[in-house]
Amino acid sequence: MIVIESDLTRRMMEYDVLKEALERLGFVLGGNWEYTRGSFDRRLEGERQTAWLRIPFEAVRGEIDP
């Protein structure tokens, strides 16, 4: 895995707003989510290989309701 620094680090927003925005960009809720954390994943296909872009998140208040 390659970690990429981002302006998204340590940003907070409502889960529903985040989920809707990322789904419009082709992300899906990863299958490894728990009630307090998870990740949104998007498949990136190139000519010869496939890679995944993963955006991890953590609940700071309450639980995630996918």
C-alpha contacts under 8 A as a table, 3 or more apart, distances in Angstrom:
res1	aa1	res2	aa2	distance
5	E	9	T	7.68
6	S	9	T	5.84
7	D	11	R	7.90
8	L	11	R	5.50
13	M	17	V	7.10
13	M	18	L	6.69
14	E	17	V	5.43
14	E	18	L	6.34
15	Y	18	L	5.12
15	Y	19	K	5.99
15	Y	64	I	7.35
16	D	19	K	5.12
16	D	20	E	6.11
17	V	20	E	5.32
17	V	21	A	6.21
18	L	21	A	5.26
18	L	22	L	6.11
19	K	22	L	5.30
19	K	23	E	5.98
19	K	29	L	7.96
20	E	23	E	5.22
20	E	24	R	6.35
21	A	24	R	5.36
21	A	25	L	6.77
22	L	25	L	5.06
22	L	26	G	6.54
22	L	27	F	5.31
22	L	28	V	7.58
22	L	40	F	7.61
23	E	26	G	5.03
23	E	27	F	4.79
23	E	28	V	6.07
24	R	27	F	7.34
26	G	42	R	6.19
27	F	40	F	5.79
27	F	41	D	5.17
27	F	42	R	4.57
27	F	43	R	7.92
28	V	40	F	5.35
28	V	41	D	5.38
28	V	42	R	6.48
29	L	33	W	7.47
29	L	38	G	7.56
29	L	39	S	6.10
29	L	40	F	4.54
29	L	41	D	6.34
29	L	66	P	7.86
30	G	33	W	6.21
30	G	38	G	6.83
30	G	39	S	5.41
30	G	40	F	5.36
30	G	41	D	5.73
32	N	38	G	6.29
32	N	39	S	7.49
33	W	36	T	7.96
33	W	37	R	5.92
33	W	38	G	3.94
33	W	39	S	6.55
34	E	37	R	5.32
34	E	38	G	5.94
34	E	64	I	7.58
35	Y	38	G	8.00
35	Y	63	E	5.08
35	Y	64	I	4.98
35	Y	65	D	7.32
36	T	58	E	5.85
36	T	59	A	4.97
36	T	60	V	7.83
36	T	62	G	7.58
36	T	63	E	5.36
36	T	64	I	6.04
37	R	56	P	7.62
37	R	57	F	5.65
37	R	58	E	4.15
37	R	59	A	5.81
37	R	64	I	7.40
38	G	56	P	5.80
38	G	57	F	5.57
38	G	58	E	6.54
39	S	54	R	6.29
39	S	55	I	5.28
39	S	56	P	3.99
39	S	57	F	5.65
40	F	54	R	5.70
40	F	55	I	5.13
40	F	56	P	6.38
40	F	57	F	7.98
41	D	52	W	6.54
41	D	53	L	5.62
41	D	54	R	4.50
41	D	55	I	6.41
42	R	52	W	5.58
42	R	53	L	5.19
42	R	54	R	6.61
43	R	50	T	7.03
43	R	51	A	6.06
43	R	52	W	4.62
43	R	53	L	6.44
44	L	50	T	5.76
44	L	51	A	5.12
44	L	52	W	5.67
44	L	53	L	7.03
45	E	49	Q	6.25
45	E	50	T	4.48
45	E	51	A	6.36
46	G	49	Q	5.24
46	G	50	T	5.89
46	G	51	A	7.99
59	A	62	G	6.60
59	A	63	E	6.41
59	A	64	I	6.97
